[in-house]
Amino acid sequence: MKTRRDFIKTMGLASAGLLIGANTMSAKSYGRIMGANDRIRVALFGCNRRFFSISQALTSCENVDVLYVSDVDSRRQDAAVARVSDLLKTKPKGQKDLRKILEDKEVDAIFNMTPDHWHAPAAWLALEAGKHVYTEKPVTHNPSEGEALLRYQARYPDRLIQVGTQQRSSAESKEIIGQIHAGELGEVYEAETFYINNRERVNNPRKVAVPDFLDWELFQGPAPRTDFMDIWQDYMWHWYWQYGTAESGNNAMHELDIARWALQVQYPEEVASFAYKNHFKDDGWTMYDTMDVVFTFPGDKLIKWKCQCRNGYKTFGSDRGTIVYGTQGTVVINRDGYEVFDLRGRKIRESKSSAKSHSTALGGSGDGLDALHPQNFFAAIRGKEKLNSSLEQGVVSTLLCHLANISYKEGNRPLAVDTSNGHLREEEVQRRHWAREYQKGWEPR
C-alpha cells in the first residue's frame, strides 16, 4: 500500500515529466491532484532569530503545513504557535522535545534552527526517522560530525538535506558564478571574503537557577552536562565552545561557501589564522572577535576571510561579501547582487537583487533569499528541482570554518591539511580537535 510520502515522490516525478507519458491523465488533471494531495508537513525546531525569517518565508511556499513548533523555552514556543497561526492560518502543536516530534509519521520534513551543537544530531535523528532536513549553518559543531552526516545520508539516500547557505539560491549569485566558470574573469586565483559588525559588550556569565520556562536538559542535548549560566539560553551561546563555533561558523561559512563555489576548490593544503580578542577584553566573550585567515588550495589558489565583528569600520565598503580576482578582472558578490570590474578597476556592469538584504542583522538576511531557499527545498522533495545547497557542499564549507578555529586554538599557527579528505596532517592536532565529547547516548551511530 502506498504511503502519502510515496505519493508525493511519485507525483513529483510526474510533474518533472518522467511519468506523464505513461498515464492518460492530462497535465491539467495532474495540477489539480498536486494541489490537493502533495501537501508537505513540517516541524520547526528552534523559535528564535532565524525562526522569524523562515516562518515568514513559508508563507510563499505552496502546499506546506506546519504541524509543530519546538523550543526549549516555553515562552518562545508559545509565541511561535501564535506567529505561525497568524501567518499561515493554521495552528501548530507546541512540543519541546524534538525527538517526540520525529516519532510522528505525518511529519515529512524539519527546519532546524537550533544552536550549533544541535545541528548535526538533530539532522541524523531526523534522517533515521524518515524526514527530510533543512538545517541552518554551520552544518556541524565539529569536523567529525560532517563525516558522520555523510554516512547517515549514504544510509538514507532518499532523504534530502538542504543547508541554509541561502545565497546559493540567489539568481544573481548563480548567474555570476556560472559566468566565472565560463571564463569571464580569465583564470581565477583568489577570493577575499569579509564580515563586518559592531557587536557590543556581552555580560559575564553567572551561575543561576534554571528559569522555569527553560528546559536546560534539552538545551544541552548532545553536549556534556554543566551548570546553567544566565547568558546561555539566548544568542550569546555562540561565544562558548561547548555550544557555538565562533564567528567563523556563525558567519564566515556564507562567504567561504561562495568563494569555494567560484574558485571550484574543495579541501585546502594549509590553513593559517591570525585571530585575537581585541575588544571588551574583560567581558564574557570567550574567543576571538577579530580574525584574518588564509586557506591555500592546490593550483596556487587562495581564499581569505576577514572578521571584524566588534569594529564596524567597513574596510571593503560594505558589511559582508566576496571579492573574486581573476587574470582578466574582478567580481564583487554579495547578497544584494554583483559588480564586475576590468583590470583597470573600472566597473563594467552590475546586477542587483530586487530583495534588499539585511546581512548582519541578527536572525536574517532578507525576505527574497529566505523565501527562495525553502522553495527550492520543497521543489527538491517533490522531485522538481535539485537542491541548491547540498549536504556534500555544506560539509566542506563548514570544515573551512572548523579549520580556521583549530588554527586559532593551536596558537594561530599554520596547519597542513590533507587535500584528499580535509584531515589535519599532524596526528596529535587531529586527535585534539576533530571530534567532541558527547553526553552519553548522543553519539552518532
N, C-alpha and C positions, 0 to 999 in steps of 0.2 A: 504493500500500500504506500502510495507516495505521501510524503510529508509536505507541509506548507513550504519548508525550505527547499525541498526538491522542486516544487512548483516554481518558486522564484527563480531558481537556477535555470530550469528548463525554459521558462518564459524569457529570461534574459538572453539565452542562446537564440530563441526565436526572433527576438527583436533585433539581434545582430545579423539576421538574415541566414542563419545556419539551418533553421528548421522550416522556414516558410514554404519552401518548395515541396516539402513532404506532407503539407497539410492543406486542406481545401479551404480553410478559413481565410477571409480577406484581411488585408492589413488593418482596415478599419475595425474589424471584429477583434483583432489582436489588441488594438489600442484600448478597446472597452475592457477586455479581460485584464490587461495590465493595470488599468486604473482601479479595477475592483478588487484584484487579488494579490498584487505584488507589494503590499504594504510591508515595510521593513520596520521591525520593532526594536527599539534601542533602549539602553540604560546609560545614564550619565553619571560617571564616577568623579567626585570632586566638584563642589559647588561654590568655588571662589574664583577670582581672577579670570582664567580662561573660560570658565563656565558661562560668563555673561556674553562673550563673543560667540561661542559655539551655540548656545541656546538661541541667540538671535539668528545665527546662520541657518538653523534648522527650519526657520520659517520660510526659507526659499527652496527647501528640498521637498519634492513631491512624494506623497505616499509614505510618509515616515511618522511613526507614533513613538512617543517617549513613554515607556511603561514604568520606569523607575528613575528616581534621582537618589544619589547616595553621598553622604558626607559624614565624617566622624564628629562634626559639630552640628548638633541638632538645630541650632538657630539657623545656620546656613541651609540645612536640608529643608527646613520648613519654608524658608524664603524661596528656595529653589522650586518647591512644589507650586508655590503661588505664582512664580515667574513663568514657569512652563505652562501652567493653566491659563495664564493671561495671554501668552504669546501664541500657543498652539491650540487653545480652546479644548484641551483635554487634560484631565487631572492625573498625573503620575502618582505612583506609590512612593513613599519615602522609606528607605531601608539602609541603615548604616553599614551593615556588613555586606560588602560586595560579593562575598562567597555565597551568601544565600540567594542573591540575585542570579548568580550564574547557574544555580540549580533550576531556574525557571526555563523550561524548554521553549516558551513563547518568545524569549529574547533572542534576537538574531545577531545583534552587534552591540559593542560597548564603545563609549567615548571615555578615554582615561585621562583625566585632568588632575590627577593626584600629585603629591610631591614626588621628587625624582626617585627616591628609594622604592616607591611602589610601582614605577612604570613597567619594568620587566616582569616582576612577579605577577602583577595583575594581568599582563598580556599572556603569559604562559598558562595561567589558570583559566583564562577565557578561551584560549585555543583548546585546552583539554576539555572544556565544557561545550565545545562546538560553536563558539561565537567568532564573528569577525571583530577586528580590533582597529580602532582609530586611537593612536597613542600620541600624546604630546611629547615634544622633545624635552630632554635628551632621551633617546630610546632606553638607555640603561644607566644605572648608578655606577657601574664599574665594567671594565672590558670583558670579563668572563661572562657576564650576563648577555652580551651581544652574541657570543658563541652559543650560549645556551638557547637563546631565542631562535637562532637559525636552525638549531637541531629540532626544536619544537615545530617550527614551520615545515621542516622536511618531513616530520612525522604526520603533520596535518596539512597537506598541500592544498586542500580545498578551502582553507580558511585564510582570509586576507588580513594583512596588517598594513594600514596606511599610517605613515609617520607625519607628525604635524609640522613639517617644514613646508609651510603653505606657499612659499614663493615659487615652488615647483609647479603650482597651478596658475601662476601669473602668465597671461598671454604674452605680455611684453618680455618677460624673462625667457619663456620658451622660444620666442621669436629670435631674440638676440643671441641666445646660446646656440641655436641652430645656425645662425649666420657666422658665429665664431668658428663653429665646427666646419663650416663650408669654406673657411679661409679668409673671411673679411679682414681680419687683423693680421694676416700672414701666419707666421708661427708664433703661437702664444707661449710665453715663457715665465710669466709671473702674475700672481693675483695678490692684491693688497686688500685686506678686509679690516673693518673697524667697527667699534661700538662706543658711543659717547653718551654718558648720562651724568646727572648730578645727584646721585643718591646721597642722602644725608646721614647724619649720625644715627646709629641704632642703639637701643638700650643694652645695658649689660644684663645678661640673663640672671634671674633669681629663682631659686627653688621655692615653689609654692604648691599649695594643694591643687590637685587637678580640678578644674571647674566642672560643675555638674552637667554642663552642656557638651562636654568633650569626652569622647571615648579614647582615652590615651593609649590603651592597649591596641586598638585598631589603628590609630595613627602610626604607632611604631611598626606594626605589621612585621615585615621581614627583618627589621633592624634589631640588634641586641637591646635588651631592656635597660632603661635608665630612668632616673628621676625626672619628673616634669619640670621644665623651666618656662617661665611666663612668656618668653619670646617665641616659643617654638611652634605654636599652632597656626601662626599666620605666615606671611610671606618671608619672614626673616629666617626660617629654617634653611633657606638657600645658602646661608653663610656658615653652615656647620656640616662637616664632612659626613656625619652619620646619616644625614638626610639629603643634603644637597651636593651639587657638583661644581660650585663656584660660578663665576660669571661666564666661564667658557662653556659649561654645559647649559647654562641658563640662556645665553645669547650668542656666543661665538658660533654655535652649531649652524645657525641660519646662514650666515655669510660663508662659513667654511664649506658648507654644502654647495652653495652657488659656485664658489671658487673651484672646488673639485670637479663639478659638472662642466664648467667652462674649460678647464685645463685637461679634462679627461684623465685624471690620476686616481689612484687607489691609495696604497699604503706608502708612507714616506720612508726615506732612507735614514733620516735623522730628524729629531725634534730638539729645539733649544728655546727654553723660556727665560725671560727676564721679568720677574714679577715680584711685587712688593705691596705691603700695606702702607700707603703714603698719607692717608687722611684719617682724622679722628682716631689716632693710634691707641687711645685709651678706651674705645668703646667696645661693644660686644661682638663685633665682626671678627671672625677668627682666621681669615685668609686674605689673599691679595685683593686689592681693589684697582691695581694698575698692572697691566701685562702687555709685553711685546713678545710674540712667539714666532719662530721661523720654522717651517717644515720644508725640508729639502727632498725632492722627489727624483726618481730616475729621469734621465733625459734633460738634466740641468733645469728643472722647473722648480719654482719656489711658490709657496703660499705663506703670507704673513697675516697675523692678526694683531691689532692694536686695541687694547681695552683701556678706556679712561672712564670708569663708571662712577667716579665721585669728583670729577672735574669736567664741567660742562663745556669747556672750550672745544669748538667744532674744528678740529685740526684739518679735516678734509672738506669742510663747508657744510656738512650735514651730520646727523647723529648716527647713521649706520649705512653701510653699503659695501660694495665690492668693486675694485678697480682692476680690470684685466688689461695687461700690457702685451702687445704683440709686435712683431717686426715691421708691421705696416700701420700701426695705430693703437688707440686705446679706447676702451669702453668703460663707462661708469654705470653700474647696475644697482638699483635698489628697489624697494617695494613699490615705488611710485613710477617706475619705468626705466629707461636707459638713455644715455647720451654717447654718441660716437665722435671721437676726435682723431684728426690726422696726426702725422709725426711732428708737425709744427705746433700742435696744441690747439688747432682751430676746430671748433665744433662743426661737424659735417651735418649731423641730423640728430633728432631725438624722437622718442616716443614715450608719451606719458599716459599712465593709467587714469581712468575716469574716477576710480575709487581712491580717495586720499588715505594714506597710511598714517597711523599713529604709532610710529615704530618703537619708541621707547616707553610708551605709556604702559603701566602695569596691567597685564592681562589681555592685551590685544594688539593687533596690527592694523586692522582696517576692515570695514564690512565687506569689501569686494573679495579679497583673498579668503577671508574667513568663510564666505559662502561658497566660493568655487571649490575649495579643497574637500569639504564634506560632500558636495555634489559629485565630485569625481569618485569619492569613496563608495557612495551608493550606486553610481553607474557601474563601477567595477564589480560590486556584489551581484548586480543584475546581469553581468556579462556583456555590457555595452561598451566599456572602455577598459584600458589598462590603468593601474594605479599610477599616479604621477610621482608618488614618493614611496617607494617600496621599502620593505624591511632591509633588504640587502644594502641599498644605498644609505639608509638611515644608520645602520650599524657602523659602517665605515666612517661616515661623517661624525658620529658620536665618538668613535675611537680617537679621532684627532683631538677632541676636547679632553678626553682622558689622558692622552699622551702629553698634552700641554700641562695638565695638572701634575702628572707624575714628574716631569722635568722640574717643575717648581718645587715639589715636595723633596726632590733629591738635591736641593740647594741650587736651583737654577743652572744646572749643568746639562750640556748636550748629551743626548742618549741615542745610541744607534738602534735602528729598527729593522726587523726582517721584512723585506718588501713582499715576501710571498704570503704572509699571514698577519702582519702588523704587530707581531710579538716583539718585545724588547730583547736585544741580544745579550744583555747582562742578566744571567740567570737569577742572581740574587735580587736585583731590582724587579724582575718579572714576578718573583715569588712574593715580594713585599706589597706590590701594588695591583696585581692583576685581578684579584677577587676580594670579596669582603667576608666578614664573619656574619652568619645569619642566626637569627633566633631559631632554635631547634624546631624542625618541622617545616621551615620555609625554604629550604634549599631547593634549587632546580633539580629535576629528575632527568 
